[in-house]
Amino acid sequence: MLWTIISTLVVGTIIGLLGKAVAPGNRDNIPLWLVIVCGMVGAFAGSYLYAGLFNCDDMNNCTKGIDWWRHVWQIAAAAILVVGAATVTGRKKISA
């Protein structure tokens, strides 16, 4: 149980930061906790979309070995969520 929580936070952070990196435009104005949440939700959403569209029987491993295409879908979903979160929160940069 504790390992699941820790691994979800680590994967959510990595996927969220990668999603933030590939998101178009300036997305540096959202807090880190929101990036992590977008990463966790993007990881789940990307996995379910990938498994549903490509008829994978096993949710975790659709191919033998590392499923790189599933990770691409996770990052794309996180990028979409980061763009949406940046639009909704609308935090503005303070200019000096």
N, C-alpha and C positions, 0 to 999 in steps of 0.2 A: 504494500500500500504506500509506504513512504517512498520507495523507489519509483513508483508510478508518478507520484506528485513531482518528485525531483526531475525525472526524465521529461515530464510534460513541460515543466518550466524551462528546462534547457532547450528542448526542441522548439518550444514556442518563441524563445528569445532568438535562436538562430534563424528560424524561418521568418520571424517578424523583421529582423534586421536585414535579411536578404530581400524580403518583400519591399522594405523601405528603400533599399538600394536600387531596385529595378523599377520602382514607381516613378512615373514621369513627373517632372516639375520639382519644385522645392517642397519637400515634405519634412523638413527639419523642425517644424514648429509644433509637433505633437510629442507628448511626454513618453518616456520609455515604457511606463507601465501599459500605455495604450498600444504601443508597438508589440509588446509581449502578448497582450490579449488578442490582437489581430493575428499574430503568428500562431497562437494556439488554435484559434477558430479557423484560420486558413489551413492549418495542417489537417484538421478534421474534415473540413469542407472539401479540400483538394483530394484527400484520400477517398472520400465517398463519391465524389464526382468521377474520379478516375476509375474506381472499381465499378461504378454503375454504367459508365459509358463503354468500357472495354470488357464487360462481363467477367470480372475476376471472381472466382469462387471464394478464394481466401482474401479477406480484406487487407491483411498485412503484406502478403507477398504475392504479387501477380506474376512475377517472373522468378526464375532461378537466380539467386544472388541478390545484389543490391538493385532495387527497382528505381532507377534514376528518373524515369518518366513520371512516376508518382510524386517524386520530390519537385519536379518542375511544375506539376499541377498545384502542389501545396504552396510553392513560392508565388505562383501567379494569383492564386486565391488570396494569399496574404497581401500582395501588392494592391489588389483591388480593394481589400478591406482598409489598407493604410490610406489610400486615396480617399475612400469614403469617410474615414475617421478624421482626416485632415480637413475635409470639406465641412463636416458637421461641427467639429469643435471650433474651427475658425480662429484659433489662437494667432494673434498677430505678433510679428517681431517688433520689438521696441527699437526705434532708430535713435541714435545719439546725436 
